[in-house]
Amino acid sequence: MQADHKTAELAKKKLLELFDDVLSHDGFGEIRVETKILKRQQKEVILHCGKQYRFVVDV
């Protein structure tokens, strides 16, 4: 369960990093967060900000 908590923390850390990048950017920026329900009590979290960052998190 420790590894599962670690994945959620990585997703949060990446979201904050992207937020800082958008704030420091000279022009327009957009961040979108998408979640999908998976099997086995999991969710896929997708962060969109130019690129996509995907995380599978146990809930």
PyMOL Python script that loads the backbone (N, CA, C, O; Angstrom):
from pymol import cmd

cmd.read_pdbstr("""\
ATOM      1  N   MET A   1       0.825  -1.201   0.000  1.00  0.00           N
ATOM      2  CA  MET A   1       0.000   0.000   0.000  1.00  0.00           C
ATOM      3  C   MET A   1       0.863   1.257   0.000  1.00  0.00           C
ATOM      4  O   MET A   1       0.414   2.312  -0.447  1.00  0.00           O
ATOM      5  N   GLN A   2       2.066   1.162   0.482  1.00  0.00           N
ATOM      6  CA  GLN A   2       2.979   2.305   0.485  1.00  0.00           C
ATOM      7  C   GLN A   2       3.284   2.764  -0.939  1.00  0.00           C
ATOM      8  O   GLN A   2       3.330   3.967  -1.195  1.00  0.00           O
ATOM      9  N   ALA A   3       3.492   1.838  -1.864  1.00  0.00           N
ATOM     10  CA  ALA A   3       3.776   2.199  -3.250  1.00  0.00           C
ATOM     11  C   ALA A   3       2.583   2.901  -3.880  1.00  0.00           C
ATOM     12  O   ALA A   3       2.759   3.801  -4.702  1.00  0.00           O
ATOM     13  N   ASP A   4       1.358   2.498  -3.501  1.00  0.00           N
ATOM     14  CA  ASP A   4       0.161   3.116  -4.049  1.00  0.00           C
ATOM     15  C   ASP A   4       0.049   4.567  -3.598  1.00  0.00           C
ATOM     16  O   ASP A   4      -0.294   5.450  -4.385  1.00  0.00           O
ATOM     17  N   HIS A   5       0.340   4.800  -2.330  1.00  0.00           N
ATOM     18  CA  HIS A   5       0.325   6.163  -1.800  1.00  0.00           C
ATOM     19  C   HIS A   5       1.395   6.999  -2.489  1.00  0.00           C
ATOM     20  O   HIS A   5       1.201   8.191  -2.730  1.00  0.00           O
ATOM     21  N   LYS A   6       2.511   6.380  -2.802  1.00  0.00           N
ATOM     22  CA  LYS A   6       3.612   7.076  -3.463  1.00  0.00           C
ATOM     23  C   LYS A   6       3.201   7.547  -4.859  1.00  0.00           C
ATOM     24  O   LYS A   6       3.575   8.644  -5.274  1.00  0.00           O
ATOM     25  N   THR A   7       2.433   6.727  -5.588  1.00  0.00           N
ATOM     26  CA  THR A   7       1.973   7.116  -6.926  1.00  0.00           C
ATOM     27  C   THR A   7       1.053   8.326  -6.848  1.00  0.00           C
ATOM     28  O   THR A   7       1.157   9.235  -7.670  1.00  0.00           O
ATOM     29  N   ALA A   8       0.162   8.348  -5.877  1.00  0.00           N
ATOM     30  CA  ALA A   8      -0.727   9.502  -5.700  1.00  0.00           C
ATOM     31  C   ALA A   8       0.086  10.756  -5.386  1.00  0.00           C
ATOM     32  O   ALA A   8      -0.217  11.839  -5.888  1.00  0.00           O
ATOM     33  N   GLU A   9       1.108  10.609  -4.562  1.00  0.00           N
ATOM     34  CA  GLU A   9       1.960  11.752  -4.232  1.00  0.00           C
ATOM     35  C   GLU A   9       2.734  12.242  -5.455  1.00  0.00           C
ATOM     36  O   GLU A   9       2.928  13.446  -5.619  1.00  0.00           O
ATOM     37  N   LEU A  10       3.177  11.327  -6.312  1.00  0.00           N
ATOM     38  CA  LEU A  10       3.864  11.725  -7.550  1.00  0.00           C
ATOM     39  C   LEU A  10       2.934  12.523  -8.460  1.00  0.00           C
ATOM     40  O   LEU A  10       3.353  13.502  -9.078  1.00  0.00           O
ATOM     41  N   ALA A  11       1.677  12.106  -8.541  1.00  0.00           N
ATOM     42  CA  ALA A  11       0.699  12.822  -9.366  1.00  0.00           C
ATOM     43  C   ALA A  11       0.466  14.233  -8.817  1.00  0.00           C
ATOM     44  O   ALA A  11       0.399  15.196  -9.581  1.00  0.00           O
ATOM     45  N   LYS A  12       0.346  14.351  -7.503  1.00  0.00           N
ATOM     46  CA  LYS A  12       0.152  15.665  -6.878  1.00  0.00           C
ATOM     47  C   LYS A  12       1.370  16.561  -7.113  1.00  0.00           C
ATOM     48  O   LYS A  12       1.242  17.745  -7.424  1.00  0.00           O
ATOM     49  N   LYS A  13       2.543  15.967  -6.956  1.00  0.00           N
ATOM     50  CA  LYS A  13       3.778  16.742  -7.152  1.00  0.00           C
ATOM     51  C   LYS A  13       3.870  17.253  -8.594  1.00  0.00           C
ATOM     52  O   LYS A  13       4.247  18.403  -8.821  1.00  0.00           O
ATOM     53  N   LYS A  14       3.527  16.401  -9.570  1.00  0.00           N
ATOM     54  CA  LYS A  14       3.578  16.802 -10.976  1.00  0.00           C
ATOM     55  C   LYS A  14       2.567  17.911 -11.253  1.00  0.00           C
ATOM     56  O   LYS A  14       2.866  18.843 -11.999  1.00  0.00           O
ATOM     57  N   LEU A  15       1.366  17.824 -10.658  1.00  0.00           N
ATOM     58  CA  LEU A  15       0.350  18.860 -10.847  1.00  0.00           C
ATOM     59  C   LEU A  15       0.838  20.211 -10.328  1.00  0.00           C
ATOM     60  O   LEU A  15       0.659  21.234 -10.989  1.00  0.00           O
ATOM     61  N   LEU A  16       1.440  20.215  -9.168  1.00  0.00           N
ATOM     62  CA  LEU A  16       1.976  21.468  -8.616  1.00  0.00           C
ATOM     63  C   LEU A  16       3.121  22.008  -9.466  1.00  0.00           C
ATOM     64  O   LEU A  16       3.246  23.219  -9.648  1.00  0.00           O
ATOM     65  N   GLU A  17       3.951  21.115  -9.982  1.00  0.00           N
ATOM     66  CA  GLU A  17       5.049  21.521 -10.862  1.00  0.00           C
ATOM     67  C   GLU A  17       4.499  22.173 -12.140  1.00  0.00           C
ATOM     68  O   GLU A  17       4.999  23.207 -12.583  1.00  0.00           O
ATOM     69  N   LEU A  18       3.477  21.564 -12.717  1.00  0.00           N
ATOM     70  CA  LEU A  18       2.862  22.130 -13.924  1.00  0.00           C
ATOM     71  C   LEU A  18       2.223  23.479 -13.635  1.00  0.00           C
ATOM     72  O   LEU A  18       2.298  24.395 -14.454  1.00  0.00           O
ATOM     73  N   PHE A  19       1.593  23.604 -12.470  1.00  0.00           N
ATOM     74  CA  PHE A  19       0.975  24.868 -12.078  1.00  0.00           C
ATOM     75  C   PHE A  19       2.025  25.974 -11.974  1.00  0.00           C
ATOM     76  O   PHE A  19       1.807  27.090 -12.446  1.00  0.00           O
ATOM     77  N   ASP A  20       3.149  25.665 -11.363  1.00  0.00           N
ATOM     78  CA  ASP A  20       4.245  26.642 -11.272  1.00  0.00           C
ATOM     79  C   ASP A  20       4.754  27.026 -12.659  1.00  0.00           C
ATOM     80  O   ASP A  20       5.043  28.196 -12.909  1.00  0.00           O
ATOM     81  N   ASP A  21       4.866  26.050 -13.560  1.00  0.00           N
ATOM     82  CA  ASP A  21       5.320  26.322 -14.929  1.00  0.00           C
ATOM     83  C   ASP A  21       4.357  27.259 -15.656  1.00  0.00           C
ATOM     84  O   ASP A  21       4.790  28.186 -16.341  1.00  0.00           O
ATOM     85  N   VAL A  22       3.054  27.017 -15.509  1.00  0.00           N
ATOM     86  CA  VAL A  22       2.055  27.868 -16.180  1.00  0.00           C
ATOM     87  C   VAL A  22       2.098  29.284 -15.613  1.00  0.00           C
ATOM     88  O   VAL A  22       1.991  30.254 -16.363  1.00  0.00           O
ATOM     89  N   LEU A  23       2.252  29.408 -14.296  1.00  0.00           N
ATOM     90  CA  LEU A  23       2.305  30.742 -13.694  1.00  0.00           C
ATOM     91  C   LEU A  23       3.533  31.531 -14.130  1.00  0.00           C
ATOM     92  O   LEU A  23       3.460  32.748 -14.299  1.00  0.00           O
ATOM     93  N   SER A  24       4.649  30.857 -14.312  1.00  0.00           N
ATOM     94  CA  SER A  24       5.875  31.565 -14.681  1.00  0.00           C
ATOM     95  C   SER A  24       5.991  31.804 -16.188  1.00  0.00           C
ATOM     96  O   SER A  24       6.862  32.555 -16.625  1.00  0.00           O
ATOM     97  N   HIS A  25       5.130  31.178 -16.982  1.00  0.00           N
ATOM     98  CA  HIS A  25       5.162  31.322 -18.436  1.00  0.00           C
ATOM     99  C   HIS A  25       4.679  32.709 -18.840  1.00  0.00           C
ATOM    100  O   HIS A  25       3.771  33.254 -18.213  1.00  0.00           O
ATOM    101  N   ASP A  26       5.277  33.287 -19.884  1.00  0.00           N
ATOM    102  CA  ASP A  26       4.921  34.639 -20.320  1.00  0.00           C
ATOM    103  C   ASP A  26       3.570  34.699 -21.028  1.00  0.00           C
ATOM    104  O   ASP A  26       2.941  35.757 -21.063  1.00  0.00           O
ATOM    105  N   GLY A  27       3.120  33.590 -21.585  1.00  0.00           N
ATOM    106  CA  GLY A  27       1.877  33.607 -22.364  1.00  0.00           C
ATOM    107  C   GLY A  27       0.768  32.796 -21.713  1.00  0.00           C
ATOM    108  O   GLY A  27       0.718  32.631 -20.495  1.00  0.00           O
ATOM    109  N   PHE A  28      -0.105  32.303 -22.551  1.00  0.00           N
ATOM    110  CA  PHE A  28      -1.265  31.536 -22.129  1.00  0.00           C
ATOM    111  C   PHE A  28      -0.854  30.128 -21.727  1.00  0.00           C
ATOM    112  O   PHE A  28       0.053  29.553 -22.329  1.00  0.00           O
ATOM    113  N   GLY A  29      -1.503  29.570 -20.726  1.00  0.00           N
ATOM    114  CA  GLY A  29      -1.261  28.188 -20.326  1.00  0.00           C
ATOM    115  C   GLY A  29      -2.552  27.535 -19.894  1.00  0.00           C
ATOM    116  O   GLY A  29      -3.474  28.211 -19.438  1.00  0.00           O
ATOM    117  N   GLU A  30      -2.622  26.244 -20.033  1.00  0.00           N
ATOM    118  CA  GLU A  30      -3.827  25.508 -19.659  1.00  0.00           C
ATOM    119  C   GLU A  30      -3.423  24.178 -19.025  1.00  0.00           C
ATOM    120  O   GLU A  30      -2.507  23.505 -19.497  1.00  0.00           O
ATOM    121  N   ILE A  31      -4.114  23.816 -17.960  1.00  0.00           N
ATOM    122  CA  ILE A  31      -3.935  22.519 -17.309  1.00  0.00           C
ATOM    123  C   ILE A  31      -5.312  21.873 -17.220  1.00  0.00           C
ATOM    124  O   ILE A  31      -6.285  22.512 -16.821  1.00  0.00           O
ATOM    125  N   ARG A  32      -5.381  20.601 -17.595  1.00  0.00           N
ATOM    126  CA  ARG A  32      -6.633  19.855 -17.485  1.00  0.00           C
ATOM    127  C   ARG A  32      -6.351  18.548 -16.754  1.00  0.00           C
ATOM    128  O   ARG A  32      -5.366  17.868 -17.040  1.00  0.00           O
ATOM    129  N   VAL A  33      -7.217  18.205 -15.813  1.00  0.00           N
ATOM    130  CA  VAL A  33      -7.078  16.961 -15.062  1.00  0.00           C
ATOM    131  C   VAL A  33      -8.253  16.059 -15.429  1.00  0.00           C
ATOM    132  O   VAL A  33      -9.413  16.467 -15.371  1.00  0.00           O
ATOM    133  N   GLU A  34      -7.930  14.833 -15.804  1.00  0.00           N
ATOM    134  CA  GLU A  34      -8.947  13.858 -16.207  1.00  0.00           C
ATOM    135  C   GLU A  34      -8.753  12.607 -15.358  1.00  0.00           C
ATOM    136  O   GLU A  34      -7.623  12.165 -15.149  1.00  0.00           O
ATOM    137  N   THR A  35      -9.842  12.040 -14.871  1.00  0.00           N
ATOM    138  CA  THR A  35      -9.742  10.777 -14.136  1.00  0.00           C
ATOM    139  C   THR A  35     -10.666   9.756 -14.783  1.00  0.00           C
ATOM    140  O   THR A  35     -11.766  10.082 -15.229  1.00  0.00           O
ATOM    141  N   LYS A  36     -10.202   8.527 -14.823  1.00  0.00           N
ATOM    142  CA  LYS A  36     -10.985   7.422 -15.352  1.00  0.00           C
ATOM    143  C   LYS A  36     -11.001   6.312 -14.314  1.00  0.00           C
ATOM    144  O   LYS A  36      -9.980   6.027 -13.688  1.00  0.00           O
ATOM    145  N   ILE A  37     -12.142   5.691 -14.132  1.00  0.00           N
ATOM    146  CA  ILE A  37     -12.246   4.576 -13.204  1.00  0.00           C
ATOM    147  C   ILE A  37     -11.775   3.317 -13.904  1.00  0.00           C
ATOM    148  O   ILE A  37     -12.224   2.999 -15.005  1.00  0.00           O
ATOM    149  N   LEU A  38     -10.865   2.602 -13.256  1.00  0.00           N
ATOM    150  CA  LEU A  38     -10.341   1.343 -13.766  1.00  0.00           C
ATOM    151  C   LEU A  38     -10.852   0.202 -12.905  1.00  0.00           C
ATOM    152  O   LEU A  38     -11.551   0.425 -11.916  1.00  0.00           O
ATOM    153  N   LYS A  39     -10.507  -1.007 -13.277  1.00  0.00           N
ATOM    154  CA  LYS A  39     -10.855  -2.170 -12.464  1.00  0.00           C
ATOM    155  C   LYS A  39      -9.973  -2.228 -11.232  1.00  0.00           C
ATOM    156  O   LYS A  39      -8.981  -1.504 -11.141  1.00  0.00           O
ATOM    157  N   ARG A  40     -10.322  -3.074 -10.296  1.00  0.00           N
ATOM    158  CA  ARG A  40      -9.543  -3.341  -9.085  1.00  0.00           C
ATOM    159  C   ARG A  40      -9.325  -2.108  -8.213  1.00  0.00           C
ATOM    160  O   ARG A  40      -8.227  -1.892  -7.699  1.00  0.00           O
ATOM    161  N   GLN A  41     -10.363  -1.308  -8.048  1.00  0.00           N
ATOM    162  CA  GLN A  41     -10.285  -0.164  -7.131  1.00  0.00           C
ATOM    163  C   GLN A  41      -9.177   0.817  -7.508  1.00  0.00           C
ATOM    164  O   GLN A  41      -8.479   1.331  -6.634  1.00  0.00           O
ATOM    165  N   GLN A  42      -9.016   1.077  -8.796  1.00  0.00           N
ATOM    166  CA  GLN A  42      -7.978   1.999  -9.249  1.00  0.00           C
ATOM    167  C   GLN A  42      -8.587   3.106 -10.108  1.00  0.00           C
ATOM    168  O   GLN A  42      -9.668   2.946 -10.675  1.00  0.00           O
ATOM    169  N   LYS A  43      -7.890   4.207 -10.191  1.00  0.00           N
ATOM    170  CA  LYS A  43      -8.239   5.305 -11.089  1.00  0.00           C
ATOM    171  C   LYS A  43      -6.998   5.677 -11.894  1.00  0.00           C
ATOM    172  O   LYS A  43      -5.872   5.630 -11.398  1.00  0.00           O
ATOM    173  N   GLU A  44      -7.237   6.043 -13.140  1.00  0.00           N
ATOM    174  CA  GLU A  44      -6.158   6.594 -13.957  1.00  0.00           C
ATOM    175  C   GLU A  44      -6.310   8.108 -13.912  1.00  0.00           C
ATOM    176  O   GLU A  44      -7.382   8.638 -14.201  1.00  0.00           O
ATOM    177  N   VAL A  45      -5.250   8.793 -13.554  1.00  0.00           N
ATOM    178  CA  VAL A  45      -5.234  10.253 -13.501  1.00  0.00           C
ATOM    179  C   VAL A  45      -4.368  10.731 -14.647  1.00  0.00           C
ATOM    180  O   VAL A  45      -3.203  10.349 -14.757  1.00  0.00           O
ATOM    181  N   ILE A  46      -4.946  11.576 -15.510  1.00  0.00           N
ATOM    182  CA  ILE A  46      -4.216  12.102 -16.660  1.00  0.00           C
ATOM    183  C   ILE A  46      -4.138  13.619 -16.518  1.00  0.00           C
ATOM    184  O   ILE A  46      -5.160  14.298 -16.422  1.00  0.00           O
ATOM    185  N   LEU A  47      -2.931  14.132 -16.508  1.00  0.00           N
ATOM    186  CA  LEU A  47      -2.705  15.575 -16.446  1.00  0.00           C
ATOM    187  C   LEU A  47      -2.340  16.041 -17.848  1.00  0.00           C
ATOM    188  O   LEU A  47      -1.373  15.554 -18.435  1.00  0.00           O
ATOM    189  N   HIS A  48      -3.098  16.968 -18.377  1.00  0.00           N
ATOM    190  CA  HIS A  48      -2.851  17.520 -19.706  1.00  0.00           C
ATOM    191  C   HIS A  48      -2.276  18.925 -19.543  1.00  0.00           C
ATOM    192  O   HIS A  48      -2.888  19.783 -18.905  1.00  0.00           O
ATOM    193  N   CYS A  49      -1.117  19.151 -20.112  1.00  0.00           N
ATOM    194  CA  CYS A  49      -0.511  20.480 -20.118  1.00  0.00           C
ATOM    195  C   CYS A  49       0.552  20.482 -21.209  1.00  0.00           C
ATOM    196  O   CYS A  49       1.748  20.470 -20.922  1.00  0.00           O
ATOM    197  N   GLY A  50       0.108  20.497 -22.459  1.00  0.00           N
ATOM    198  CA  GLY A  50       1.034  20.362 -23.575  1.00  0.00           C
ATOM    199  C   GLY A  50       1.362  18.906 -23.821  1.00  0.00           C
ATOM    200  O   GLY A  50       1.268  18.426 -24.951  1.00  0.00           O
ATOM    201  N   LYS A  51       1.740  18.210 -22.785  1.00  0.00           N
ATOM    202  CA  LYS A  51       1.986  16.770 -22.804  1.00  0.00           C
ATOM    203  C   LYS A  51       0.954  16.111 -21.895  1.00  0.00           C
ATOM    204  O   LYS A  51       0.224  16.790 -21.173  1.00  0.00           O
ATOM    205  N   GLN A  52       0.902  14.799 -21.939  1.00  0.00           N
ATOM    206  CA  GLN A  52       0.048  14.072 -21.016  1.00  0.00           C
ATOM    207  C   GLN A  52       0.922  13.315 -20.018  1.00  0.00           C
ATOM    208  O   GLN A  52       1.902  12.671 -20.396  1.00  0.00           O
ATOM    209  N   TYR A  53       0.559  13.400 -18.756  1.00  0.00           N
ATOM    210  CA  TYR A  53       1.225  12.672 -17.691  1.00  0.00           C
ATOM    211  C   TYR A  53       0.184  11.747 -17.087  1.00  0.00           C
ATOM    212  O   TYR A  53      -0.847  12.208 -16.597  1.00  0.00           O
ATOM    213  N   ARG A  54       0.449  10.419 -17.118  1.00  0.00           N
ATOM    214  CA  ARG A  54      -0.528   9.423 -16.664  1.00  0.00           C
ATOM    215  C   ARG A  54      -0.038   8.724 -15.412  1.00  0.00           C
ATOM    216  O   ARG A  54       1.127   8.344 -15.291  1.00  0.00           O
ATOM    217  N   PHE A  55      -0.983   8.567 -14.474  1.00  0.00           N
ATOM    218  CA  PHE A  55      -0.708   7.875 -13.221  1.00  0.00           C
ATOM    219  C   PHE A  55      -1.874   6.929 -12.939  1.00  0.00           C
ATOM    220  O   PHE A  55      -3.028   7.284 -13.178  1.00  0.00           O
ATOM    221  N   VAL A  56      -1.586   5.736 -12.435  1.00  0.00           N
ATOM    222  CA  VAL A  56      -2.619   4.811 -11.973  1.00  0.00           C
ATOM    223  C   VAL A  56      -2.535   4.772 -10.458  1.00  0.00           C
ATOM    224  O   VAL A  56      -1.504   4.419  -9.884  1.00  0.00           O
ATOM    225  N   VAL A  57      -3.655   5.146  -9.813  1.00  0.00           N
ATOM    226  CA  VAL A  57      -3.683   5.334  -8.372  1.00  0.00           C
ATOM    227  C   VAL A  57      -4.734   4.413  -7.768  1.00  0.00           C
ATOM    228  O   VAL A  57      -5.848   4.331  -8.286  1.00  0.00           O
ATOM    229  N   ASP A  58      -4.405   3.722  -6.689  1.00  0.00           N
ATOM    230  CA  ASP A  58      -5.387   2.912  -5.956  1.00  0.00           C
ATOM    231  C   ASP A  58      -6.240   3.840  -5.107  1.00  0.00           C
ATOM    232  O   ASP A  58      -5.741   4.797  -4.515  1.00  0.00           O
ATOM    233  N   VAL A  59      -7.540   3.541  -5.056  1.00  0.00           N
ATOM    234  CA  VAL A  59      -8.459   4.357  -4.264  1.00  0.00           C
ATOM    235  C   VAL A  59      -9.115   3.532  -3.193  1.00  0.00           C
ATOM    236  O   VAL A  59      -9.924   4.050  -2.423  1.00  0.00           O
TER     237      VAL A  59
END
""", "prot")
cmd.dss("prot")
cmd.show_as("cartoon", "prot")
cmd.util.cbc("prot")
cmd.orient("prot")
